C-alpha cells in the first residue's frame, strides 16, 4: 500500500495523527468491491478504514494499492 498523504484526522473528535499506517486497520475495501458501486474506479486504489486512537470511530482513506 502507498499512502497519498501520511497524515489523518478524525471528523468525529477532530484528533489528528501524523502516521496513518500507525492507526489500527479496521477494514480494507478492495478495488473490485468499490467498482461495483463506482464505475471507472482505478484497479490500483482501495479504501482503508482505520480506528481513531482517541474515540474509536472509523477514519476512511483512499489508498494506492501495490500488491506484495
N, C-alpha and C positions, 0 to 999 in steps of 0.2 A: 504494500500500500504506500502511496506517496501523498503526503499532505499538501494541499494547496496553500494552507495557512496554519501554522502550528498553534496559534492562539485560539482560545474558545471562551465563550461567555454563556452563562445560563440566563435565559429570558425569564425564568420564574423568580430567582432570588438575586439576579444581577452579579453573581460571583464571576470573576474572570480567572482564567487559567493560562499559564504560559505554554504548557505542553499538552496538546490534545491526546497524544498517544499514552500519556500517563494516567488518563481517566479510564475507569473500568468500562470495557466493551460490553454493551448490553445486547446489541443485535447488529448484524450486517445484512443489508438488503442488496443482493447481487443484481447486476445489470439486467439479467434475463427476467427477474421479477418486476423490476421497475418498468421495463419496456412493455410489459402487458398493460400498463396504465398510461405511459408517456411515450407516444410514437416518436421514433428517431433518437431515443436515449442512446448515448455512446456506450459501446461494449466495454470500454476501459474505465467506466465510472460506476461506483457503488454508493450507497448511502449507509453511513455508520451512525449508530445511536450509542452514546456513552453517558454514564451517570454522573451528574453533578456531585462533587465531593461534599458540598455543603447541605443541599436539600434533597438530593437523590433523584431529582427529576431528570428526564432524558434530554440530552442535547444532540441534535442531529447535524450531520455534516456530509456534504458531497465530497467524496474522495476519489482519487485516481487509483484504480486497482491494477497492480502489477503481479501477475501470477508468480508464485515462488518456484 
